[in-house]
Amino acid sequence: MQIEIKNLSYVYNEENPFSKVAIDNISLNIGDREFIGIIGHTGSGKSTLVQHLNALITPTSGKIYIDGVDTEEKSKSKIDIRKKVGLVFQYPEYQLFEETVYKDIAFGPSNIGCSEEEIEERVKWACDLVRLDYENIKDKSPFELSGGQKRRVAIAGVLAMKPQCLVLDEPTAGLDPRGRDEILDEIRYLYDTENISIILVSHSMEDVARLVNRIIVMDKGKIFMDGTPKEIFAKPDKLTSVGLDVPQVTEFMLKLKEKGLDIPTDIITIEEA
Ligand code: ADP
């Protein structure tokens, strides 16, 4: 699947004195099987950018094409876009609302006309990917689950749409270190086992350094850097100039380099390196 972003700008409150340019003339191509990390300081425009990818918001100016189709094309339903690009919001568990986990994960597929068998197959498959025990959890209320489990249910609900591209906006926010590592492992597993592109928004350099194949650094609504992790982390001064905290990652990179390793190798922690 191809995503083409052409001269995208987005302004909040365009008509009033509080207007704010959140995205400033970004052009970007995202191809098949990419694993991209978008990093940048708070307010640099990461969330606003990714909300365009499944037409949750539409450009103030510029265009976004998903497999050649303009996301603003009136004849196309937004559902077609959302079948291709799944977006997991920040704190997605706040959007769980059904009385059982099964119904919550099944919500998307039921809305696109899947048969009961197909829905069940998708719910099981999505539970499996995020390591939820289907039999044990399907009839529970989402509200009786732990924070990490709720988040998995929310991610499973997006996966159940079988998107070709999954966008996750700060998927580890607010989780403890163990919960964070588990979610990141699952995301890596998903990338390794499914034919999918993943876009991971994070302010954590460590998270992206150990997972992705391409890093986009944003600053003030623009793309400040775009390259492989190796290329990006070779310029720590540039990263600190836009408020990104890099010492640990740089150290990690240097240690990997000393060992003659390329990154990302696999799930490897800074301690191990
Ligand atoms: P990030 O995800 O990198 O933290 P955002 O995309 O959330 O950045 O925000 C980009 C800019 O747009 C920031 O200056 C932010 O204050 C502003 N912004 C975000 N959401 C809104 C909104 N709903 N109304 C007005 N301004 C907003």
Residues whose N, C-alpha, C, O or C-beta is under 5 A from the ligand:
A	BS01	ADP	Y12 K20 A22 H41 T42 G43 S44 G45 K46 S47 T48
